[in-house]
Each structure stands twice: as structure tokens, then as C-alpha cells.
Amino acid sequence: MRYTLLGRSGLRVSEICLGTMTFGEEWGWGAGFEESSKQFHAFLEAGGNFIDTANRYTEGTSERFLGELIKQSGRRDDLVIATKYALVTHERGLNLAGNHRKNMVQSVEGSLRRLQVDHIDILYLHAWDFTTQAEEVLRALHDLVQQGKIFYVAISDTPAWIVSRANAIADLRGWDPFIALQIEYSLIQRTVERDLIPMAEALELGVVAWAPIAGGALTGKYLQDNGDPKRLQANSVRLNERNRKIAQEVVNIATETGCSPAQVAIKWVMLQGQNIIPIVGARNVEQLKDSIGATQISLSAEHLKRLHEVSAIELGFPHDFLRGDGVRDILFGGQLGALNIPKRRC
């Protein structure tokens, strides 16, 4: 396992993040404590130190399991623990969810208790609610950092314009900016390449990618129906004709390279930028070990080209418009070929 700095921070995290949404069986497809323990220790033994959870996951059981495992391991100071607030847990109530300060504070207090820790390394805002002002969110997060209850702040599942505006406000006010962005990113979900990933690169945000194997759709197990019960339903958008073609190409390349389809899909995500970290989760330790194996495989330029072509998306307006030869020609006075432009600005 190799390590990287998370975004513009100096925080050192493993190149793969352990996802613990499967810690707990309340949602019908997770793992009990014993199996969760095997996954936790396998990840640590592989050199992983970056672990992701949320107050919402398995109605709070994910955090409870993780808290007990951290305590038993005696390695709290080695680990980077990220959790999230904004979504409701097992309790329902008008102010038991949302981005506002009241829910933020009570959610953090609940997470600290379940995790059995005195601080959270990274707190994500889980999803934008479109009712709370950015200034309220940022100041409340900053206050929690000042109190030592959280060390870094990050954001998940939020439009690019909101994230960029928020970080501009944070920098202007001297508050803590978001250091990372958590988004769905995989070969079948590349729409984030339109705005979110370019924004993250420009603002030096770490990108933490959830669902890199698309809920199992990219493992190839849905290409043939063998009668085994599976997580995705037959009508899932992840199993449409386009995505089946992508999954088949992943399987083809896995066969050629002697690795698993999951490893190909995860490796592709890892190769899309210097600071993109996939979250890997599993229902058993064998699946997890297979996913971690993505760190050990290589994909050729030809493999990457095939994966890019089969999964390509239209960037849409204004991106495709601005990349047109005619527009670029008049933007640069007919002298584009004479100008040496850094690749990231092309």
C-alpha cells in the first residue's frame, strides 16, 4: 500500500480507503461483527490507514462496530477516521437531519460516542440540503475544529458551484476549507468529469470515489444470471445496455491481464488523477482482499484506451462547445498551435 497527501492538507492517507457501509446487517446485505473484524484487520495488515463511515450507515451500527475495532486494535493514532453528518440515522425528526448547525453538533456528538474516540479526523457534510446557508455550515465546522472535536472538514454529494463558492468563503474568512470531495466515480459514472473533478483539481481537493465497482455491476457477475441473489435489481440503471457493454470490456481486460474485474475497475479509478482515492467495501474478507489487490496490478495504455472509449460520455455545454476547433481557433487568434499550453488547461 502506498500513501498520498489528502488534497491541500498534509494529512497522509493510504491510496485505498476502507468503506464500512457494510459493517452491520440492518440493511439486509452487510456483515456481522466477526466478519467486519476480519475486514478491518485485513485492511490494516495490507497497510491501509484511511477508513470511511457515516452516522447513517446501517443505522449507526457501522460506527459502533468500527469504534469497538479501533479500541481493540490499539492503533487509533495510526488511523485516519472519516465520518459524515447530514442524513438521519435510525431516529426520525425534523431537526435530526440536514446541514444546519443543530444537526451538525448533535450528529458529531453521537458519532464520537459510537466511535469511542475524542476526535474525528475528517468530517464530511454528507449531502447538500439546499436550505442551509454556506456561511452557517462553514462557521459551525470551523467552531468544531477550534474545539478539537474534528481535525479536517470535507464534503460529499454536492454540486461543484456550491463547493467552490464555499471554499472561496472559507479562505476569505479564515475558516477551515474543505480538503476533500467524496463523489460517485466509476467507469459507468463519469459525469463527474464535467465539473466536479476539474473543480477538485483546480482547488487542490482530494477526490474520494465511492462505488468504484458500481455496486458490483463492474465485476461481471450480472452479465449472466446464475440464480444467485444479488444486491442490484434487474431494473437498476447500473445494468442497462450501455453499462453491460462496459462491464463486459472490464471482464475482457481482466481475463487478458490475469486479474479480477473488480481490480481492473478500481485501478482505472486510481489512474484518473494523482489524488483520487477509491473507497472499497465488501461483504466478506475475500472480496476485500481482492479489491485491495488493485494496488498491485498494471493496465497498459491500450487497456486504458479501450476502457475510455467504451465508457466515454458527452461533456455537454459549454465544455464540448469550448473544445471545438472553430471556437479554439478564434479564441487564440488563429495562433493556437504556436502557444505552449499546460495539458491541464487544454
C-alpha positions as CSV (number, residue, x, y, z in Angstrom):
1,M,0.0,0.0,0.0
2,R,1.3,3.4,-0.9
3,Y,0.2,6.8,0.6
4,T,-0.7,10.2,-0.5
5,L,-1.5,13.6,0.9
6,L,-5.2,14.3,1.1
7,G,-5.9,17.4,-1.0
8,R,-4.2,20.6,0.0
9,S,-3.7,19.2,3.6
10,G,-0.6,17.5,5.0
11,L,-2.7,14.5,6.1
12,R,-1.2,11.2,5.0
13,V,-3.6,8.6,3.8
14,S,-3.5,5.2,2.1
15,E,-4.1,5.0,-1.6
16,I,-7.3,3.0,-0.9
17,C,-9.9,3.8,1.7
18,L,-11.8,1.1,3.5
19,G,-15.6,1.7,3.3
20,T,-17.6,0.4,6.2
21,M,-21.1,0.8,4.9
22,T,-21.3,-3.0,5.0
23,F,-20.4,-3.1,8.7
24,G,-23.7,-4.2,10.2
25,E,-26.6,-6.2,8.8
26,E,-29.5,-3.8,9.4
27,W,-29.8,-3.1,5.6
28,G,-30.0,-6.7,4.6
29,W,-26.7,-7.2,2.8
30,G,-24.0,-6.3,5.3
31,A,-21.6,-8.2,7.6
32,G,-21.8,-9.1,11.3
33,F,-19.2,-8.0,13.8
34,E,-16.9,-11.1,13.3
35,E,-16.8,-10.7,9.5
36,S,-16.4,-6.9,9.8
37,S,-13.4,-7.5,12.2
38,K,-11.7,-9.7,9.6
39,Q,-12.1,-7.0,7.0
40,F,-10.8,-4.3,9.4
41,H,-7.7,-6.3,10.3
42,A,-7.0,-7.4,6.7
43,F,-7.1,-3.7,5.6
44,L,-4.6,-2.8,8.4
45,E,-2.4,-5.7,7.6
46,A,-2.3,-4.5,3.9
47,G,-1.0,-1.1,5.2
48,G,-4.3,0.8,4.9
49,N,-4.9,3.6,7.4
50,F,-7.8,5.6,5.8
51,I,-11.3,4.4,6.9
52,D,-14.7,5.8,5.9
53,T,-18.0,5.6,7.7
54,A,-21.1,7.7,8.4
55,N,-23.6,8.3,11.1
56,R,-26.3,7.0,8.7
57,Y,-24.6,3.7,7.7
58,T,-26.5,0.6,9.0
59,E,-28.5,2.9,11.4
60,G,-25.3,3.7,13.4
61,T,-24.0,0.1,13.6
62,S,-21.2,0.8,11.2
63,E,-19.8,3.4,13.6
64,R,-20.3,1.2,16.6
65,F,-18.5,-1.7,15.1
66,L,-15.7,0.5,13.9
67,G,-15.4,2.1,17.3
68,E,-15.0,-1.2,19.0
69,L,-12.5,-2.4,16.4
70,I,-10.4,0.7,16.7
71,K,-10.4,0.3,20.5
72,Q,-9.4,-3.3,20.3
73,S,-6.6,-2.6,17.8
74,G,-4.9,0.0,20.0
75,R,-4.0,1.8,16.8
76,R,-6.2,4.9,17.0
77,D,-3.3,7.3,16.4
78,D,-2.2,5.4,13.2
79,L,-5.7,5.7,11.6
80,V,-7.4,8.4,9.7
81,I,-11.1,8.1,10.5
82,A,-13.7,9.9,8.4
83,T,-17.4,10.1,9.1
84,K,-20.3,12.2,7.9
85,Y,-23.3,14.1,9.1
86,A,-26.5,15.4,7.5
87,L,-28.5,12.2,6.9
88,V,-30.9,10.9,9.5
89,T,-30.0,7.8,11.5
90,H,-32.5,5.3,12.9
91,E,-34.3,8.2,14.6
92,R,-36.7,10.4,12.6
93,G,-37.3,14.0,13.3
94,L,-37.4,17.4,11.5
95,N,-34.1,18.6,13.1
96,L,-32.4,15.2,13.2
97,A,-31.2,15.6,9.7
98,G,-29.9,18.4,7.5
99,N,-26.9,20.6,7.1
100,H,-27.7,23.1,9.9
101,R,-25.6,23.7,13.0
102,K,-28.0,22.0,15.4
103,N,-27.9,18.7,13.5
104,M,-24.2,19.0,12.8
105,V,-23.3,19.3,16.5
106,Q,-25.7,16.6,17.7
107,S,-24.5,14.3,14.9
108,V,-20.9,14.8,15.8
109,E,-21.6,14.1,19.5
110,G,-23.4,10.9,18.5
111,S,-20.5,9.8,16.2
112,L,-17.9,10.4,18.9
113,R,-19.9,8.2,21.3
114,R,-20.4,5.4,18.8
115,L,-16.8,5.5,17.6
116,Q,-15.5,5.8,21.2
117,V,-13.0,8.5,20.2
118,D,-12.3,12.0,21.4
119,H,-12.0,13.5,17.9
120,I,-12.9,12.8,14.3
121,D,-10.1,13.1,11.8
122,I,-12.3,14.1,8.8
123,L,-15.9,15.2,9.0
124,Y,-17.8,15.2,5.7
125,L,-21.0,17.1,5.0
126,H,-22.8,14.0,3.5
127,A,-25.2,15.7,1.1
128,W,-26.3,19.3,0.4
129,D,-29.8,20.1,1.6
130,F,-30.3,23.4,-0.3
131,T,-31.8,25.1,2.7
132,T,-28.8,25.9,4.9
133,Q,-26.5,28.9,4.1
134,A,-22.9,28.0,3.3
135,E,-21.8,30.5,5.9
136,E,-23.7,28.7,8.7
137,V,-22.2,25.4,7.6
138,L,-18.6,26.7,7.4
139,R,-18.7,28.6,10.6
140,A,-20.1,25.7,12.5
141,L,-17.5,23.3,11.1
142,H,-14.8,25.8,11.9
143,D,-16.0,26.0,15.5
144,L,-15.8,22.2,15.8
145,V,-12.3,22.3,14.6
146,Q,-11.4,25.0,17.1
147,Q,-12.9,22.8,19.8
148,G,-10.7,19.9,18.8
149,K,-13.7,17.6,18.0
150,I,-12.8,17.4,14.3
151,F,-9.5,18.0,12.6
152,Y,-10.4,18.4,8.9
153,V,-13.6,19.2,7.0
154,A,-14.8,17.7,3.7
155,I,-17.9,17.5,1.6
156,S,-19.8,14.8,-0.3
157,D,-22.5,14.7,-3.0
158,T,-22.8,18.4,-3.6
159,P,-22.8,20.5,-6.8
160,A,-19.5,21.9,-7.9
161,W,-20.6,25.5,-7.8
162,I,-21.6,25.2,-4.1
163,V,-18.3,23.6,-3.1
164,S,-16.2,26.2,-5.0
165,R,-18.2,29.1,-3.5
166,A,-17.9,27.6,0.0
167,N,-14.1,27.2,-0.2
168,A,-13.8,30.8,-1.5
169,I,-15.8,32.0,1.5
170,A,-13.7,29.8,3.9
171,D,-10.5,31.2,2.5
172,L,-11.7,34.7,2.7
173,R,-13.0,34.4,6.3
174,G,-10.0,32.4,7.6
175,W,-12.2,29.4,8.3
176,D,-11.3,25.8,7.6
177,P,-11.9,24.9,3.9
178,F,-12.9,21.6,2.6
179,I,-9.9,19.4,1.9
180,A,-11.6,16.6,0.1
181,L,-14.6,15.8,-2.1
182,Q,-16.4,12.5,-2.0
183,I,-18.3,11.6,-5.1
184,E,-19.6,8.5,-7.0
185,Y,-17.0,7.8,-9.7
186,S,-16.6,4.7,-11.8
187,L,-16.4,3.6,-15.4
188,I,-20.2,3.7,-15.6
189,Q,-20.5,7.0,-13.7
190,R,-18.2,9.5,-15.4
191,T,-20.5,12.6,-15.4
192,V,-18.5,14.0,-12.5
193,E,-15.7,14.6,-15.1
194,R,-17.8,17.6,-16.4
195,D,-17.4,19.9,-13.4
196,L,-16.7,18.2,-10.1
197,I,-13.3,16.6,-10.9
198,P,-11.9,19.6,-12.8
199,M,-13.0,21.8,-9.8
200,A,-11.3,19.4,-7.4
201,E,-8.1,19.6,-9.4
202,A,-8.2,23.4,-9.6
203,L,-8.9,23.8,-5.8
204,E,-6.5,21.0,-4.8
205,L,-9.2,18.9,-3.2
206,G,-8.7,15.2,-2.7
207,V,-11.2,13.1,-4.5
208,V,-12.5,10.1,-2.6
209,A,-14.5,7.9,-5.0
210,W,-17.4,5.8,-3.8
211,A,-18.8,2.9,-5.8
212,P,-15.8,2.3,-8.0
213,I,-17.2,-1.1,-9.0
214,A,-20.7,0.3,-9.2
215,G,-22.3,-1.8,-6.6
216,G,-20.8,-4.9,-8.2
217,A,-22.0,-4.1,-11.8
218,L,-18.4,-3.9,-13.0
219,T,-17.4,-7.3,-11.5
220,G,-19.2,-9.1,-14.4
221,K,-21.4,-11.1,-12.1
222,Y,-24.6,-9.5,-13.6
223,L,-23.7,-10.4,-17.1
224,Q,-25.1,-13.9,-16.6
225,D,-28.0,-14.9,-14.3
226,N,-27.0,-17.9,-12.4
227,G,-29.9,-17.6,-9.9
228,D,-27.8,-16.3,-7.0
229,P,-29.4,-13.5,-5.0
230,K,-27.6,-10.2,-5.7
231,R,-27.7,-6.6,-4.4
232,L,-28.7,-4.9,-7.6
233,Q,-32.2,-5.3,-9.0
234,A,-32.6,-6.3,-12.7
235,N,-34.1,-2.8,-13.5
236,S,-31.1,-0.9,-12.0
237,V,-29.7,1.8,-14.2
238,R,-26.3,0.3,-13.5
239,L,-27.4,-2.7,-15.5
240,N,-28.6,-1.0,-18.7
241,E,-27.3,-1.9,-22.1
242,R,-24.5,0.6,-22.1
243,N,-23.3,-0.4,-18.7
244,R,-23.4,-4.1,-19.6
245,K,-21.0,-3.3,-22.5
246,I,-18.7,-1.5,-20.2
247,A,-18.8,-4.4,-17.7
248,Q,-18.0,-6.9,-20.5
249,E,-15.0,-4.9,-21.6
250,V,-13.8,-4.8,-17.9
251,V,-14.2,-8.6,-17.8
252,N,-12.3,-9.0,-21.1
253,I,-9.3,-7.0,-19.9
254,A,-9.3,-8.8,-16.6
255,T,-9.1,-12.1,-18.5
256,E,-6.2,-10.7,-20.6
257,T,-4.2,-9.4,-17.6
258,G,-4.9,-12.3,-15.2
259,C,-6.6,-10.3,-12.5
260,S,-10.2,-9.8,-11.4
261,P,-12.7,-7.4,-13.0
262,A,-13.0,-5.6,-9.7
263,Q,-9.3,-4.9,-9.7
264,V,-9.5,-3.5,-13.2
265,A,-12.4,-1.2,-12.3
266,I,-10.7,0.1,-9.2
267,K,-7.3,0.5,-10.8
268,W,-9.0,2.6,-13.6
269,V,-10.3,5.0,-10.9
270,M,-6.9,5.2,-9.3
271,L,-5.3,6.2,-12.6
272,Q,-7.6,9.1,-13.3
273,G,-5.6,11.6,-11.2
274,Q,-2.9,12.0,-8.7
275,N,-5.2,12.5,-5.7
276,I,-8.1,10.1,-6.4
277,I,-8.7,7.5,-3.8
278,P,-11.3,4.8,-4.3
279,I,-13.4,3.6,-1.4
280,V,-13.6,-0.2,-1.3
281,G,-16.2,-2.1,0.8
282,A,-17.2,-5.7,0.9
283,R,-19.4,-8.2,2.5
284,N,-16.6,-10.6,3.3
285,V,-12.8,-10.5,3.7
286,E,-12.1,-12.4,0.5
287,Q,-13.9,-9.7,-1.6
288,L,-12.0,-7.0,0.3
289,K,-8.6,-8.6,-0.3
290,D,-9.4,-8.9,-4.0
291,S,-10.2,-5.2,-4.2
292,I,-7.0,-4.3,-2.3
293,G,-5.2,-6.3,-4.9
294,A,-5.9,-3.5,-7.4
295,T,-2.8,-1.7,-5.9
296,Q,-0.6,-4.5,-7.4
297,I,-1.8,-4.6,-11.0
298,S,-0.9,-2.7,-14.1
299,L,-3.1,-1.6,-17.0
300,S,-1.5,-0.8,-20.3
301,A,-2.1,2.3,-22.4
302,E,-4.1,0.1,-24.8
303,H,-6.3,-1.2,-21.9
304,L,-6.9,2.3,-20.7
305,K,-7.8,3.4,-24.2
306,R,-10.4,0.6,-24.6
307,L,-11.9,1.4,-21.2
308,H,-12.1,5.1,-22.0
309,E,-13.7,4.5,-25.4
310,V,-16.4,2.1,-24.2
311,S,-17.3,4.3,-21.2
312,A,-17.0,7.8,-22.9
313,I,-19.6,10.4,-22.2
314,E,-20.5,13.7,-23.7
315,L,-19.3,16.6,-21.6
316,G,-22.1,18.8,-22.8
317,F,-22.3,22.6,-22.9
318,P,-20.2,24.6,-22.5
319,H,-17.3,22.0,-22.4
320,D,-17.8,20.5,-25.9
321,F,-18.5,23.9,-27.4
322,L,-15.3,25.4,-26.0
323,R,-13.3,22.5,-27.2
324,G,-14.4,22.8,-30.7
325,D,-11.7,23.6,-33.2
326,G,-13.6,26.6,-34.6
327,V,-14.1,28.2,-31.2
328,R,-10.5,27.5,-30.1
329,D,-9.2,29.0,-33.3
330,I,-10.9,32.3,-32.8
331,L,-10.2,32.4,-29.0
332,F,-6.4,32.3,-29.8
333,G,-6.5,34.5,-32.9
334,G,-5.6,31.6,-35.2
335,Q,-2.3,31.0,-33.4
336,L,-3.2,28.1,-31.0
337,G,-0.5,25.9,-32.5
338,A,2.2,28.4,-31.6
339,L,1.2,28.6,-27.9
340,N,2.6,26.1,-25.4
341,I,-0.4,25.5,-23.1
342,P,-0.1,23.2,-20.0
343,K,-2.0,20.0,-20.5
344,R,-4.3,20.5,-17.5
345,R,-5.5,23.8,-19.1
346,C,-6.3,22.3,-22.5
